[in-house]
Structures are given as C-alpha cells and as structure tokens.
C-alpha cells in the first residue's frame, strides 16, 4: 500500500522557493495552496506563480484550490501541468462536470471537504474523482491543530473505497505531524499534507521519511 507525503509549500521560505523545493525532493508531491482572500480569509498564489513552480519543481504539483468560482479557474491550473487539482465541494454546484473537465485536460481531479461538510452527498460520486481531501483543520491558515472529530468522515470514505475497489486517494490536510499522522492513517488516509512538520525540520528529507514510516505503521 502506497503512503504519500505531500509537503505544503505554504510553510516554506517564500523568498527561496526553488531551493525549498529541492529540500523536499524525496517527497511524493508538493502541495500548493491557492487562496483568494474570498473563499478563505488569506491570499497566496495565483496561476503565474503556480506555473513557475511547475517549471522548477523536482516533484509533481498537488494543487489545492481554496478559491471561489472554481468552475472558471480550476481548468487553468490543470492546463499549467499540475499533476493533481483539488477544488472545494463548497465552491461549486457542478463538481462532477468540473472533475471531468480536469481529467480531460490531463490532471487528477480531487474534491475537498471542509470539517463541517457532510460526506454523504458525495459518496455516490466517488468514481468521478481521483482524490478526496478531508480537511483536518478549517481551510485558510497553516499551523492549526489537527481536528480528530473529522476522522469518522475519513473512516466512512475509506470503507466505501475498500468495498467498491475504487482507486481514490484519501488525503488529509491540517495539523499533520509525527504525533497525528498515525491517527489519520488508522482512519484510512494514504496521502498526507504536512507543512511546518516538514519545512520546520532541520533535514526535511529525514522528516519526510519519518512521517512516511509513522503513517505506514498504522495503515491497514
């Protein structure tokens, strides 16, 4: 069973992003949080910056859109060459149509759920997605504490994916560190976003390996 560690560039040194990407070259993907100061109360990167990251990153881009009007903007990130583009369920009325568009362009399509968003309406739509991101904090800021109350949602998704045999990655984002990654892995996650836990380490590659080992030890 594959365990993926996707460091969040939100925790990197923004003045030295190419160097920072090199420090996490042993990771699976780099998680790129796009925020618009509308869907969430913070502002980060736009298409121009993501396009440049795509050019210099040694590992594929896992783009997480925390923005409004994703039906308009999400396809552009796929066109930049991002390996995966995840949009929020709360930001679109047509998640299936958008996921199909992203797949047509060539990106993996992901759907993200805020902590308070019910997973049930999306269970029958799972074949349309390559990834489901269960937010384990409220989206918008790095450095928040992991919310264990989101684990039943993840367990429900994991059970459905196992029963149906779907190839859907289950990702968690928020407060993931050595002391929490096992909880999420136990609940069924296989793809883990970690920010300060990786970039705050003296040797990020060693921390990536430690996180991968800790998650794998709790995977079923």
PESUL-V679516 format. One line per field, one symbol per residue. phi: phi as a letter, one per 40 degrees, with the letter a starting at -180 (. if undefined). Layout:
phi = ???
//
This chain:
phi = .cbbbbcccdcccccbcccccccbccccabcbcbbbgbcbcabbbbdccccccdcbccbccbcbcbbcfcdccddccccchdcbbbbcdcbacbcccccccccdchccbbbbbcdccccdcbcccdccbcabbccbacchacgccdbccccdccccccccccccgccbcbbbahgcadcbccccccchcbbbcbbcccccccbdcccdcccccccccbcc
//
